[in-house]
Amino acid sequence: MKNLAFIVNIDWFFHSHRRSLQEKLSSEYRTTIIAGSSGLKTNYEMSTFEVKSRVPTVKGLWQLFNLVNNLPKDCLIIAVSPGIILLCHFLFRKRPLFFYNFSGFGFLRTKSAFVRITLMKIFKFYPVRGKRICVVQNIDDYSFLYKLFGNRTNLFIEIIPGSGFENSSIIHSKLPFQNIIIGYVGRIRKDKGILDLIRAVSELEEEGYSVSLKIWGKLDDQRRHGFNDKELQELKDHGRYFMGFSDIKSEMYCQLNWFCLPSSGEGLSRAAIEATSYGLPLLLSDVQGNRDMVKGNGFLFKFGDVENLKKRIIEISDLPETEVQKMSERSRALFESSWTLDSVYGEWNKLLVKYDTTSS
């Protein structure tokens, strides 16, 4: 049985976004997990390194270096998240094979174009041995890397849509669509557009529209996620929208008839994938990642534009229920065809075999 390792910047991200895939791949590979430590308790083994705000400390870098170097030489390694990918690219240049799994471009997207391009140019020309396979989740990210790396013989770009989700029950939204119940599930961060969504819904409520909002997720008070004091107070003032945190997917998604993600950019949103598995139509910001998910099952709106979001919500409130039901069914169909755990596992299995020169 071949060896396979996941390296992730923080343990809770692995648990929520890669654990199911790692479990599935464990039927074919002996798997190891290396992750930054937040103190998360799990019922499975994980080797950890020290981090501060998801960035390795000096001690953590040394721990990471030793953990990776102790892996078998023929171990297949999947590095997840831009920061960890950059570190692995520069620290382990002698490794014959590395898979770089971009969930999205994260902090690379938030930097200026000059900083982003400079970092990626250094990445491109840094002398590594063997193959480096960049695995992205959406067409926009694929196009960006293909344009940047197209002429490098040892840098390859592949696309696998998301990390997969299991939901075997065929559940379409049973709530009537005349009363719009919009939901958001995920981390409470400014770049996720939470304030825009709150402002749009609260203004529509004041204008007499039958629309409500339910938000599930946690705010990391230590990192604040970009909110200033005034914005944090605004979140507090709209506490009626916040439902807390839940691990029970059906508890969240079955209380909604629309799912909204107003973020600044995604790899491919796991929460949106979960929403489609419950047959929810999507209302997503028109940014990378989100564009790949709206195909006759919802609408896009301009990121950061509260008025445009309000306009979309008014439009969906005027739709015939039969049309929205078709969007609901289309969401579930898209999930079954592209975003199930079995589908993503199959794509990863083929990819690992394709590039593993020791398997022949």
C-alpha positions, -999 to 999 in steps of 0.1 A, spaced: 0 0 0 14 34 -10 20 63 15 0 95 13 3 126 35 -18 157 38 -2 190 50 -26 217 61 -21 251 78 -46 244 106 -61 213 121 -98 224 121 -96 233 84 -84 198 77 -112 183 99 -139 203 81 -126 203 45 -104 173 39 -111 147 66 -138 129 45 -116 127 15 -86 115 36 -108 88 51 -119 77 16 -84 76 3 -73 55 33 -88 25 15 -61 28 -11 -32 45 8 -16 46 42 -24 82 51 -6 107 74 -20 141 85 3 170 93 -14 202 105 -10 234 124 -23 230 159 -52 249 173 -57 224 201 -85 206 183 -93 172 198 -100 144 173 -105 107 175 -79 101 148 -41 107 148 -27 140 136 10 152 137 10 189 145 33 219 143 30 252 162 12 281 146 0 316 155 -30 328 136 -26 299 112 10 308 103 38 286 116 60 300 143 98 297 141 94 265 162 66 254 140 86 257 109 113 235 124 86 210 134 71 210 100 105 206 83 112 175 104 78 160 101 79 162 63 115 150 60 106 119 81 80 109 56 90 80 33 108 92 2 81 78 -21 53 93 0 28 112 -21 22 146 -4 -8 169 -8 -2 204 6 -34 225 12 -38 263 14 -16 290 -3 6 297 27 15 260 33 20 255 -5 45 284 -7 64 271 24 65 235 10 76 247 -24 106 265 -9 115 242 20 112 208 2 125 215 -33 143 182 -35 111 161 -31 104 144 -64 67 149 -63 43 173 -45 6 180 -51 -4 216 -43 -42 217 -35 -54 253 -37 -87 255 -19 -86 291 -32 -59 317 -35 -66 331 0 -42 358 10 -27 358 -25 -60 373 -37 -61 400 -10 -26 413 -18 -20 438 -45 -16 425 -81 21 434 -79 27 413 -47 6 384 -60 24 383 -94 58 387 -78 52 358 -54 40 336 -81 68 345 -105 93 335 -78 73 303 -72 75 296 -110 112 299 -114 124 285 -81 145 254 -89 126 224 -76 133 188 -85 106 166 -100 70 174 -106 47 199 -89 10 195 -96 -12 224 -88 -48 213 -82 -73 241 -82 -111 240 -77 -125 264 -102 -120 276 -138 -108 311 -130 -80 298 -108 -71 272 -135 -69 299 -162 -47 322 -140 -22 294 -132 -22 281 -168 -14 315 -181 14 318 -155 29 283 -156 20 272 -191 56 269 -204 71 252 -173 77 215 -179 77 205 -142 46 225 -131 12 210 -140 -23 224 -135 -53 202 -128 -89 210 -117 -109 190 -92 -142 207 -80 -141 208 -42 -134 182 -16 -167 163 -18 -196 159 5 -218 130 14 -256 134 16 -274 103 4 -309 114 13 -326 131 -16 -341 161 1 -355 191 -18 -365 222 0 -401 217 14 -405 252 25 -428 274 4 -409 299 -17 -432 328 -13 -416 337 20 -379 340 12 -357 325 40 -321 331 31 -293 313 48 -255 316 52 -233 288 67 -196 293 74 -170 314 91 -181 349 101 -156 371 82 -157 404 65 -144 390 32 -173 366 32 -196 396 27 -217 390 59 -223 428 64 -236 432 29 -260 404 33 -272 417 67 -277 452 53 -296 440 22 -320 418 42 -326 443 70 -333 471 45 -358 449 26 -375 440 59 -379 476 67 -393 482 32 -420 455 38 -407 426 18 -413 391 32 -377 380 36 -357 367 65 -321 356 72 -305 328 92 -267 328 97 -248 298 111 -211 301 121 -185 314 145 -168 347 147 -131 343 157 -128 372 182 -91 370 184 -85 375 146 -116 397 141 -115 387 104 -112 423 92 -141 439 112 -135 472 129 -152 481 162 -181 498 144 -187 468 122 -185 444 152 -212 465 169 -233 463 137 -231 425 138 -242 426 175 -271 449 167 -284 423 142 -280 394 166 -315 381 157 -300 368 124 -273 347 141 -283 311 149 -249 300 165 -230 270 154 -242 235 145 -226 203 132 -260 190 121 -262 199 84 -299 191 81 -307 214 111 -293 243 91 -301 237 55 -336 224 59 -347 256 75 -339 276 44 -353 279 8 -323 299 -6 -286 298 2 -265 330 -1 -228 334 -2 -217 371 -8 -179 365 -5 -150 381 -22 -138 349 -38 -138 311 -33 -120 280 -44 -153 262 -45 -175 268 -14 -180 237 7 -211 253 23 -226 260 -12 -220 224 -21 -237 213 10 -266 236 2 -270 221 -33 -271 186 -17 -303 197 1 -317 211 -31 -313 248 -22 -311 273 -51 -281 295 -49 -276 333 -46 -239 339 -50 -215 368 -55 -201 369 -91 -166 360 -82 -142 331 -89 -154 298 -76 -190 310 -72 -194 314 -110 -187 277 -114 -217 267 -92 -246 287 -108 -258 268 -138 -296 272 -140 -299 268 -102 -298 303 -90 -284 338 -96 -252 358 -93 -249 394 -80 -221 419 -78 -198 415 -48 -198 444 -24 -230 459 -40 -258 459 -14 -283 475 -39 -276 448 -65 -281 421 -39 -313 437 -28 -324 437 -65 -317 400 -68 -336 392 -37 -366 412 -50 -364 393 -83 -364 359 -67 -393 369 -44 -413 375 -76 -405 342 -93 -433 315 -97 -429 287 -71 -427 262 -100 -396 279 -114 -379 280 -81 -387 244 -75 -369 236 -108 -339 255 -96 -340 235 -64 -340 202 -84 -313 215 -106 -291 222 -75 -295 186 -64 -287 173 -99 -255 194 -101 -245 180 -67 -250 144 -77 -231 149 -110 -201 168 -98 -197 174 -61 -203 142 -42 -175 127 -21 -174 96 -44 -169 119 -75 -141 139 -60 -124 108 -45 -125 92 -80 -108 123 -95 -81 124 -68 -74 87 -72 -69 90 -110 -47 121 -104 -24 104 -78 -19 74 -101 -13 96 -132 16 115 -117 31 88 -93 61 76 -113 68 49 -87 35 32 -94 45 19 -128 
